[in-house]
Amino acid sequence: MQQIIECVPNFSEGNDLDLIKKITDEIEAVEEVRLLNVDPGKATNRTVVTFVGNPEAVIEAAFRAIKKAGELIDMSKHKGEHPRMGATDVCPLIPIANITMEETAKYAQQLAKRVGEELNLPVYLYEAAQPDKSRSNLSVIRAGEYEGFFKKIAELKPDFGPAVFDAKRGATVIGARDFLVAYNVNLNTTSVRRANAIAFDVREAGRKIKNEKGEEIIQPGSLKSVKAIGWYIEEYGIAQISINLTNINVTPVHIAFDEVCKKAEARGIRVTGSELVGLIPLQPMLDAGKYFLRKQKRSVGVSEKELIKIAVKSMGLGELYPFKPEEKIIEYMLQDKNDSRLVNMPLNDFADETASESPAPGGGSIAAYIGSLGISLGTMVANLSSHKKGWDERWEEFSNWAEKGQRYKDELLRQVDADTKAFNQIMNAMSLPKGSDEEKAIRKKAISDATKFAIEIPFKVMQVSYDSMEVIKAMAEVGNPNSVSDAGVGALCARSAVMGAFMNVRINASGYDDKNFVDDVIKKGREIEKKTIELESQILEVVNSKIGV
């Protein structure tokens, strides 16, 4: 499996878009690297760039960008609100897929060594890449910033490169860290002093105070793994709390937002919204959506799109400029722009494609889609029940059912395209050359592997569709009685999905040469089909008794 790391260099230029593009062009020139986001800030005079790729490609792109930034940016003329010490101020590497933090740290050290030696630039390691933990904290390294660097470099020697002040380029900090969310909370004040007071209230480092003996001590803030300062953003005419969430598993973005709201209110200040700088993974946005729905005692069993919408509205992420999920959420940025999945088609196009002379999508994909519609109806009943007047105390019960239904629905939707993919794999295998004995053997194995996959996919549809009937049955029995017919239609869909998928299991199994595998899957399939028909009968009996006519 391919290793993927993310690189988020911060360049000390946020106004000259042509200059910024010259830097990002260096990144995009490297194959196997994908530029995800370029986020310039005028007031901070700083641009946060995000790109991903395999480790070797990312290191090459980062090196080229650091080199170009040093050529184009003159730190002796730089002014900005954000702490900084170099043209490329900080360049973290972040493990994303199939790579450990330890491996990522080694790549960061390789990059730092190359920058120091080839570019003759002072480089400091930080976080996981820094062996000396007494100097691994970024704020310690950057203390005094660019202006104080001449004095500091004599005491804090760089890890790589010359221990000489570079007036034009400054110095660079390179490291490896967990995913960090850069997040700003907007206030209805222009006072940096008030904003800083709130920042000190929440940040883990807290503030210095004097105890009863007059001794200076540290009073920790209320949030772990949080760094924060207050500043004034002239562009918007407001003060902000600038926050780095260094471990979103410890303090998620929604908890940070709510805590700032509480501390601000205690000081007579109101939070008006917030903004994400750079990108964020999908899961924290979904978690935020569920968090705010639960606070409202509303069902969390809604779609991914709706959860993101709730998160954006609740945290005011669109106050300063529109929040576009496709440009701010990492997983969405990585999606193929020419995505041609069946589930992304409008309903009429999906029907037209099914009715065309093309053999795919066929019965397997349609069975999966019918199953997704069945559980969607069951989930709808759960959500309606959660919001039913007079049933307020039962909102969480139905929310749990709806959340479970969403999981079944999402899995069945994935199988719509998986079944078509399985069919295409068989067709591709059949078209392989068969001129020699070796080619015949390769072709035979490819057909066998593809056929097994084409059996497993509809069997998965059977299993999930049958399992989804637990939600449908519960909603027929205890859900909103006004929607009991919807649960009944859901049961009919689920039964059709199971029986239709089983037909595809059987027809594909007829051409598979592993008799033991075929016997086992057919036996299990018949058992699922039998239990499904029995469960459908039970659900319809409940539905018809409640309809009454």
C-alpha positions as CSV (number, residue, x, y, z in Angstrom):
1,M,0.0,0.0,0.0
2,Q,1.2,3.4,-0.9
3,Q,2.7,5.6,1.8
4,I,1.3,9.1,1.9
5,I,2.5,12.1,3.9
6,E,1.2,15.7,4.0
7,C,3.4,18.8,4.0
8,V,2.2,22.1,5.2
9,P,4.9,24.8,4.7
10,N,4.2,28.3,5.9
11,F,5.7,31.0,3.8
12,S,6.2,34.6,5.0
13,E,4.3,36.3,2.2
14,G,0.5,36.7,2.1
15,N,-0.1,39.6,-0.3
16,D,1.9,39.1,-3.5
17,L,-0.1,36.4,-5.2
18,D,2.2,36.2,-8.2
19,L,5.2,35.5,-5.8
20,I,3.2,32.9,-4.0
21,K,2.3,31.2,-7.3
22,K,5.9,31.0,-8.2
23,I,6.5,29.0,-5.0
24,T,3.6,26.7,-5.5
25,D,4.5,26.2,-9.2
26,E,7.7,24.5,-7.8
27,I,5.6,22.1,-5.8
28,E,3.2,21.3,-8.7
29,A,6.2,20.6,-11.0
30,V,7.0,17.4,-9.0
31,E,5.2,14.3,-10.2
32,E,3.2,12.3,-7.7
33,V,2.5,15.4,-5.6
34,R,-0.9,17.0,-5.3
35,L,-1.3,20.6,-4.2
36,L,-4.4,20.7,-2.1
37,N,-4.7,24.2,-0.8
38,V,-3.1,27.6,-0.9
39,D,-4.3,29.9,1.9
40,P,-2.8,33.4,1.9
41,G,-3.5,35.8,4.8
42,K,-3.1,39.6,4.2
43,A,-2.9,40.7,7.8
44,T,-0.6,37.9,8.8
45,N,1.4,38.3,5.6
46,R,1.7,34.6,5.6
47,T,0.6,31.8,3.3
48,V,-0.2,28.2,4.4
49,V,0.3,25.7,1.6
50,T,-0.9,22.1,1.8
51,F,0.2,19.2,-0.5
52,V,0.4,15.4,-0.3
53,G,2.2,12.6,-2.0
54,N,4.6,9.7,-1.4
55,P,7.5,10.7,0.9
56,E,10.2,11.0,-1.7
57,A,8.1,13.2,-3.9
58,V,6.9,15.4,-1.0
59,I,10.5,16.0,0.2
60,E,11.6,17.0,-3.3
61,A,8.7,19.4,-3.7
62,A,9.3,20.9,-0.2
63,F,13.0,21.4,-1.0
64,R,12.2,23.2,-4.3
65,A,9.6,25.4,-2.5
66,I,12.0,26.3,0.3
67,K,14.7,27.2,-2.2
68,K,12.3,29.4,-4.3
69,A,10.9,31.1,-1.2
70,G,14.4,32.0,-0.1
71,E,15.1,33.5,-3.5
72,L,11.9,35.6,-3.6
73,I,11.1,36.7,-0.1
74,D,13.2,39.3,1.7
75,M,12.7,38.9,5.5
76,S,14.4,42.3,6.2
77,K,11.4,44.0,4.8
78,H,8.7,41.6,6.2
79,K,5.9,42.8,8.4
80,G,3.0,40.6,9.6
81,E,0.9,39.7,12.6
82,H,2.0,36.1,12.8
83,P,5.2,35.0,14.6
84,R,7.9,34.2,12.1
85,M,11.6,33.7,11.7
86,G,12.2,32.9,8.0
87,A,11.0,33.1,4.4
88,T,9.9,29.5,4.9
89,D,9.0,29.8,8.5
90,V,8.0,26.3,9.3
91,C,7.7,23.1,7.2
92,P,6.0,20.2,9.0
93,L,5.6,16.7,7.6
94,I,2.5,14.8,8.7
95,P,1.8,11.0,8.4
96,I,-1.5,10.4,6.5
97,A,-1.6,6.8,5.3
98,N,0.5,3.6,5.8
99,I,3.4,5.4,7.4
100,T,4.4,5.8,11.1
101,M,5.4,9.0,12.9
102,E,8.9,7.6,13.3
103,E,9.3,7.0,9.6
104,T,7.9,10.5,8.9
105,A,10.4,12.0,11.3
106,K,13.3,10.4,9.4
107,Y,12.1,12.0,6.2
108,A,11.9,15.4,7.9
109,Q,15.5,14.9,9.1
110,Q,16.5,14.1,5.5
111,L,14.8,17.2,4.2
112,A,16.4,19.4,6.9
113,K,19.9,18.0,6.2
114,R,19.5,18.7,2.5
115,V,18.2,22.2,3.0
116,G,20.9,23.0,5.5
117,E,23.7,21.7,3.3
118,E,22.6,22.5,-0.2
119,L,20.9,25.8,0.4
120,N,23.3,26.9,3.2
121,L,20.4,27.8,5.3
122,P,20.0,27.5,9.2
123,V,17.6,24.7,9.9
124,Y,16.0,23.7,13.2
125,L,14.2,20.4,13.8
126,Y,11.1,20.3,15.9
127,E,8.4,18.0,17.3
128,A,9.0,14.3,16.5
129,A,12.0,15.0,14.2
130,Q,13.9,16.6,17.1
131,P,15.9,14.1,19.2
132,D,16.5,16.7,21.9
133,K,13.1,17.2,23.5
134,S,14.3,20.3,25.3
135,R,14.3,22.1,22.0
136,S,11.4,20.4,20.2
137,N,8.8,23.0,20.9
138,L,8.2,25.4,18.0
139,S,7.5,28.4,20.2
140,V,10.8,27.9,22.0
141,I,12.7,27.8,18.7
142,R,10.8,30.8,17.3
143,A,11.1,32.9,20.4
144,G,12.4,36.4,19.6
145,E,11.3,35.8,16.0
146,Y,13.3,37.1,13.0
147,E,14.3,40.3,14.7
148,G,15.9,38.5,17.7
149,F,17.5,35.7,15.6
150,F,20.9,37.3,15.3
151,K,21.4,37.1,19.0
152,K,19.7,33.7,19.5
153,I,21.6,31.8,16.8
154,A,24.8,32.2,18.8
155,E,23.2,30.3,21.7
156,L,20.7,28.0,20.0
157,K,22.8,26.4,17.2
158,P,20.8,25.1,14.2
159,D,20.6,21.4,13.7
160,F,21.8,21.7,10.1
161,G,23.3,24.6,8.0
162,P,25.4,27.5,9.2
163,A,25.1,29.1,12.6
164,V,25.1,32.5,10.8
165,F,22.3,35.0,10.6
166,D,20.9,35.2,7.1
167,A,19.3,38.6,6.9
168,K,17.3,37.9,3.7
169,R,16.1,34.3,4.3
170,G,16.1,34.1,8.1
171,A,15.9,30.5,9.2
172,T,13.6,27.5,8.7
173,V,12.1,25.0,11.1
174,I,11.4,21.5,9.8
175,G,9.7,18.7,11.7
176,A,7.2,15.9,11.9
177,R,4.0,16.2,13.8
178,D,0.5,15.0,14.2
179,F,-2.2,16.6,12.1
180,L,-2.7,20.2,13.3
181,V,-5.7,22.3,12.8
182,A,-5.1,26.0,12.5
183,Y,-8.3,27.6,13.7
184,N,-9.3,31.3,14.4
185,V,-12.3,32.3,16.5
186,N,-13.8,35.7,15.7
187,L,-14.8,38.2,18.4
188,N,-17.1,41.3,18.6
189,T,-14.2,43.4,19.8
190,T,-11.1,45.1,18.4
191,S,-9.1,44.7,21.6
192,V,-6.0,42.5,21.3
193,R,-5.6,42.7,25.1
194,R,-9.1,41.2,25.6
195,A,-8.5,38.6,22.9
196,N,-5.2,37.6,24.6
197,A,-6.9,37.3,27.9
198,I,-9.3,34.7,26.4
199,A,-6.5,33.0,24.7
200,F,-4.6,32.6,28.0
201,D,-7.8,31.3,29.6
202,V,-8.0,28.4,27.1
203,R,-4.5,27.5,26.0
204,E,-2.7,24.7,27.7
205,A,0.3,26.9,28.6
206,G,-2.1,29.3,30.4
207,R,-0.6,32.4,32.0
208,K,1.8,33.5,34.7
209,I,0.2,34.6,38.0
210,K,1.5,35.3,41.5
211,N,0.4,33.1,44.3
212,E,-0.4,34.1,47.9
213,K,3.4,34.3,48.7
214,G,4.0,36.6,45.8
215,E,5.7,33.9,43.8
216,E,5.3,33.7,40.1
217,I,3.6,30.5,39.0
218,I,1.9,29.1,35.9
219,Q,-1.9,28.9,35.8
220,P,-2.8,26.3,33.1
221,G,-5.5,27.0,30.6
222,S,-8.7,24.9,30.3
223,L,-7.8,23.0,27.1
224,K,-5.1,20.4,26.5
225,S,-3.1,20.3,23.3
226,V,-4.1,23.8,22.4
227,K,-1.9,26.8,21.6
228,A,-3.5,30.3,21.3
229,I,-2.9,34.0,21.1
230,G,-5.0,37.0,20.4
231,W,-4.5,39.4,17.5
232,Y,-6.3,42.1,15.5
233,I,-7.1,41.5,11.9
234,E,-7.3,44.8,10.1
235,E,-8.7,43.1,7.0
236,Y,-11.9,42.3,8.9
237,G,-11.8,44.9,11.6
238,I,-12.0,42.4,14.4
239,A,-9.9,40.7,17.0
240,Q,-9.4,36.9,16.8
241,I,-8.2,34.1,19.0
242,S,-5.7,32.3,16.8
243,I,-5.6,28.7,17.8
244,N,-3.5,25.7,16.9
245,L,-5.1,22.4,17.8
246,T,-2.1,20.2,18.1
247,N,-4.0,17.0,18.8
248,I,-7.6,17.0,17.7
249,N,-8.2,13.7,19.4
250,V,-7.6,15.4,22.7
251,T,-9.3,18.7,22.0
252,P,-11.5,18.6,18.9
253,V,-12.4,21.8,17.0
254,H,-16.0,22.0,18.4
255,I,-14.8,21.7,22.0
256,A,-12.3,24.5,21.4
257,F,-15.1,26.7,19.8
258,D,-17.5,26.1,22.7
259,E,-14.8,26.8,25.4
260,V,-13.8,30.1,23.7
261,C,-17.5,31.0,23.7
262,K,-17.8,30.4,27.4
263,K,-14.6,32.3,28.3
264,A,-15.5,35.2,26.0
265,E,-19.0,35.5,27.5
266,A,-17.5,35.6,31.0
267,R,-15.5,38.6,29.9
268,G,-18.5,40.3,28.3
269,I,-17.4,39.5,24.7
270,R,-19.3,37.5,22.1
271,V,-18.0,35.0,19.6
272,T,-19.4,35.9,16.2
273,G,-17.9,33.0,14.1
274,S,-14.7,31.3,13.2
275,E,-12.5,30.2,10.3
276,L,-10.3,27.3,9.4
277,V,-6.9,28.1,8.0
278,G,-5.8,25.4,5.6
279,L,-7.5,22.1,5.6
280,I,-9.2,19.7,8.0
281,P,-9.9,16.0,7.9
282,L,-13.5,14.9,7.3
283,Q,-14.0,13.1,10.7
284,P,-13.6,16.2,12.9
285,M,-16.3,18.0,10.9
286,L,-18.7,15.0,11.2
287,D,-17.9,14.9,15.0
288,A,-18.7,18.6,15.3
289,G,-22.0,18.2,13.5
290,K,-23.0,15.4,15.8
291,Y,-21.9,17.3,18.8
292,F,-24.1,20.3,18.1
293,L,-27.1,18.2,17.1
294,R,-26.8,16.3,20.4
295,K,-26.7,19.6,22.3
296,Q,-30.0,20.5,20.6
297,K,-31.3,17.0,21.4
298,R,-31.8,16.2,17.8
299,S,-31.0,13.1,15.8
300,V,-27.5,12.6,14.6
301,G,-28.5,10.0,12.1
302,V,-28.4,12.3,9.2
303,S,-26.2,12.4,6.0
304,E,-22.6,13.4,5.9
305,K,-23.5,16.5,3.9
306,E,-26.0,17.5,6.6
307,L,-23.6,17.0,9.4
308,I,-21.0,19.2,7.7
309,K,-23.7,21.9,7.1
310,I,-24.6,21.8,10.9
311,A,-20.9,22.1,11.9
312,V,-20.4,25.1,9.6
313,K,-23.5,26.9,10.8
314,S,-22.9,26.1,14.5
315,M,-19.3,27.4,14.5
316,G,-19.9,30.3,12.1
317,L,-17.3,29.0,9.6
318,G,-18.8,31.0,6.8
319,E,-18.9,34.4,8.6
320,L,-15.8,35.9,6.9
321,Y,-16.0,34.1,3.6
322,P,-18.0,31.1,2.2
323,F,-16.9,27.8,3.6
324,K,-16.6,25.3,0.7
325,P,-16.3,21.7,1.9
326,E,-14.8,20.6,-1.4
327,E,-11.9,23.0,-0.8
328,K,-11.4,22.7,2.9
329,I,-11.8,19.0,3.7
330,I,-8.8,16.8,2.9
331,E,-10.8,13.7,1.7
332,Y,-12.9,15.8,-0.6
333,M,-9.8,17.5,-2.0
334,L,-8.3,14.0,-2.8
335,Q,-11.3,12.9,-4.7
336,D,-11.0,12.5,-8.5
337,K,-12.4,15.7,-10.1
338,N,-13.7,13.4,-12.9
339,D,-15.4,11.0,-10.6
340,S,-17.8,9.0,-12.6
341,R,-19.3,6.8,-9.9
342,L,-22.9,5.6,-10.4
343,V,-23.9,6.9,-7.0
344,N,-22.9,10.5,-8.1
345,M,-25.4,10.4,-11.0
346,P,-28.7,12.2,-11.0
347,L,-31.6,9.7,-10.7
348,N,-32.7,10.1,-14.3
349,D,-29.2,9.6,-15.6
350,F,-28.8,6.5,-13.4
351,A,-32.0,5.1,-14.8
352,D,-31.0,5.9,-18.4
353,E,-27.6,4.3,-17.9
354,T,-29.3,1.1,-16.5
355,A,-31.7,1.0,-19.5
356,S,-29.0,1.4,-22.1
357,E,-27.4,-1.4,-24.1
358,S,-24.4,-1.4,-21.7
359,P,-24.5,-4.5,-19.4
360,A,-23.5,-2.5,-16.4
361,P,-24.9,-1.4,-14.1
362,G,-26.8,-4.7,-13.9
363,G,-28.9,-6.5,-11.3
364,G,-26.2,-6.6,-8.7
365,S,-25.8,-2.8,-8.6
366,I,-29.6,-2.3,-8.7
367,A,-30.0,-4.7,-5.8
368,A,-27.6,-2.7,-3.7
369,Y,-29.3,0.5,-4.6
370,I,-32.8,-0.9,-3.7
371,G,-31.3,-2.0,-0.4
372,S,-30.0,1.5,0.2
373,L,-33.5,3.0,-0.5
374,G,-35.0,0.5,1.9
375,I,-32.8,1.4,4.9
376,S,-33.1,5.1,3.9
377,L,-36.9,4.8,4.5
378,G,-36.3,3.1,7.9
379,T,-33.8,5.9,8.8
380,M,-36.3,8.5,7.8
381,V,-38.9,7.0,10.2
382,A,-36.3,7.1,12.9
383,N,-35.5,10.8,12.3
384,L,-39.2,11.7,12.1
385,S,-39.8,9.8,15.4
386,S,-36.9,11.6,17.0
387,H,-38.6,15.0,16.3
388,K,-42.1,13.9,17.0
389,K,-44.0,16.3,19.2
390,G,-44.6,14.7,22.6
391,W,-41.8,12.2,22.2
392,D,-39.0,14.6,23.2
393,E,-37.7,12.3,25.9
394,R,-37.1,9.6,23.3
395,W,-35.0,11.7,20.9
396,E,-31.8,9.8,21.7
397,E,-33.4,6.4,21.3
398,F,-34.4,7.2,17.7
399,S,-31.2,9.1,17.0
400,N,-29.3,5.9,17.7
401,W,-31.5,3.9,15.3
402,A,-31.1,6.6,12.6
403,E,-27.3,6.7,13.1
404,K,-27.2,2.9,12.6
405,G,-29.4,3.2,9.5
406,Q,-27.1,5.7,8.0
407,R,-24.2,3.3,8.3
408,Y,-26.1,0.6,6.5
409,K,-27.2,3.0,3.8
410,D,-23.6,4.2,3.2
411,E,-22.3,0.7,3.0
412,L,-25.0,-0.3,0.4
413,L,-24.3,2.7,-1.7
414,R,-20.6,1.7,-1.8
415,Q,-21.7,-1.7,-3.1
416,V,-23.5,-0.1,-6.1
417,D,-20.3,0.8,-7.8
418,A,-18.4,-2.2,-6.3
419,D,-20.7,-4.6,-8.2
420,T,-20.2,-2.8,-11.5
421,K,-16.4,-2.8,-10.8
422,A,-16.6,-6.6,-10.3
423,F,-18.4,-7.1,-13.6
424,N,-15.8,-4.9,-15.4
425,Q,-13.0,-6.9,-13.9
426,I,-14.4,-10.1,-15.4
427,M,-14.7,-8.5,-18.8
428,N,-11.1,-7.2,-18.6
429,A,-9.8,-10.7,-17.6
430,M,-11.7,-12.3,-20.4
431,S,-10.0,-9.9,-22.9
432,L,-6.5,-10.9,-21.8
433,P,-4.3,-12.6,-24.5
434,K,-4.2,-16.4,-24.7
435,G,-1.7,-17.1,-27.4
436,S,0.8,-19.0,-25.2
437,D,0.5,-21.4,-22.3
438,E,1.9,-18.7,-20.0
439,E,-0.7,-16.2,-21.2
440,K,-3.5,-18.8,-20.9
441,A,-2.5,-19.4,-17.2
442,I,-2.4,-15.7,-16.4
443,R,-5.8,-15.2,-18.1
444,K,-7.3,-18.2,-16.3
445,K,-6.2,-16.9,-12.9
446,A,-7.4,-13.4,-13.6
447,I,-10.8,-14.7,-14.6
448,S,-11.0,-16.9,-11.4
449,D,-10.0,-14.0,-9.1
450,A,-12.5,-11.7,-10.8
451,T,-15.3,-14.2,-10.6
452,K,-14.7,-14.7,-6.9
453,F,-14.8,-11.0,-6.3
454,A,-18.1,-10.9,-8.4
455,I,-19.5,-13.5,-6.0
456,E,-18.4,-11.7,-2.8
457,I,-19.8,-8.3,-3.6
458,P,-23.5,-9.3,-4.0
459,F,-23.1,-11.7,-1.0
460,K,-22.0,-8.6,1.0
461,V,-25.2,-6.8,-0.3
462,M,-27.3,-9.7,1.0
463,Q,-25.7,-9.5,4.4
464,V,-26.0,-5.8,4.8
465,S,-29.5,-5.6,3.4
466,Y,-30.7,-8.3,5.8
467,D,-28.9,-6.7,8.8
468,S,-30.5,-3.3,7.9
469,M,-34.0,-4.9,8.5
470,E,-33.4,-4.6,12.3
471,V,-33.8,-0.9,12.0
472,I,-36.8,-1.2,9.7
473,K,-38.5,-3.7,12.0
474,A,-37.9,-1.5,15.1
475,M,-39.4,1.5,13.3
476,A,-42.4,-0.4,12.3
477,E,-42.9,-1.5,15.9
478,V,-42.1,1.6,17.9
479,G,-41.6,4.4,15.4
480,N,-43.9,7.2,14.4
481,P,-47.2,5.4,13.6
482,N,-48.0,8.0,10.9
483,S,-44.9,6.7,9.0
484,V,-45.5,3.0,9.4
485,S,-46.2,2.5,5.7
486,D,-42.7,3.9,4.9
487,A,-41.2,1.2,7.1
488,G,-43.3,-1.3,5.2
489,V,-42.0,-0.2,1.8
490,G,-38.5,-0.2,3.3
491,A,-39.0,-3.9,4.2
492,L,-40.1,-4.7,0.7
493,C,-37.0,-3.0,-0.7
494,A,-34.7,-4.9,1.7
495,R,-36.3,-8.2,0.8
496,S,-35.9,-7.4,-2.9
497,A,-32.2,-6.4,-2.4
498,V,-31.5,-9.7,-0.7
499,M,-33.2,-11.9,-3.3
500,G,-31.8,-9.9,-6.2
501,A,-28.3,-10.0,-4.9
502,F,-28.6,-13.8,-4.3
503,M,-29.5,-14.3,-8.0
504,N,-26.2,-12.5,-8.8
505,V,-24.3,-14.7,-6.3
506,R,-25.7,-17.8,-7.9
507,I,-25.1,-16.9,-11.5
508,N,-21.5,-15.9,-10.9
509,A,-20.9,-19.0,-8.7
510,S,-22.0,-21.2,-11.5
511,G,-18.8,-20.3,-13.4
512,Y,-16.4,-20.6,-10.4
513,D,-14.2,-23.7,-10.1
514,D,-13.7,-23.8,-6.3
515,K,-16.5,-26.2,-5.4
516,N,-16.0,-25.9,-1.6
517,F,-16.2,-22.1,-1.7
518,V,-19.3,-22.2,-4.0
519,D,-21.1,-24.7,-1.7
520,D,-20.4,-22.7,1.4
521,V,-21.5,-19.3,-0.1
522,I,-24.7,-20.8,-1.6
523,K,-25.5,-22.5,1.7
524,K,-25.1,-19.2,3.6
525,G,-27.0,-17.3,0.9
526,R,-30.0,-19.6,1.1
527,E,-30.1,-19.1,4.9
528,I,-30.0,-15.3,4.6
529,E,-32.7,-15.4,2.0
530,K,-34.9,-17.6,4.2
531,K,-34.4,-15.4,7.2
532,T,-35.1,-12.3,5.2
533,I,-38.4,-13.6,3.9
534,E,-39.5,-14.5,7.4
535,L,-38.5,-11.1,8.8
536,E,-40.2,-9.3,6.0
537,S,-43.4,-11.2,6.8
538,Q,-43.1,-10.2,10.5
539,I,-42.6,-6.5,9.6
540,L,-45.5,-6.5,7.1
541,E,-47.8,-8.1,9.7
542,V,-47.0,-5.2,12.1
543,V,-47.4,-2.6,9.4
544,N,-50.7,-3.9,8.1
545,S,-52.1,-4.2,11.7
546,K,-51.3,-0.6,12.3
547,I,-52.7,0.6,9.0
548,G,-55.9,-1.2,9.8
549,V,-57.8,-1.1,6.5
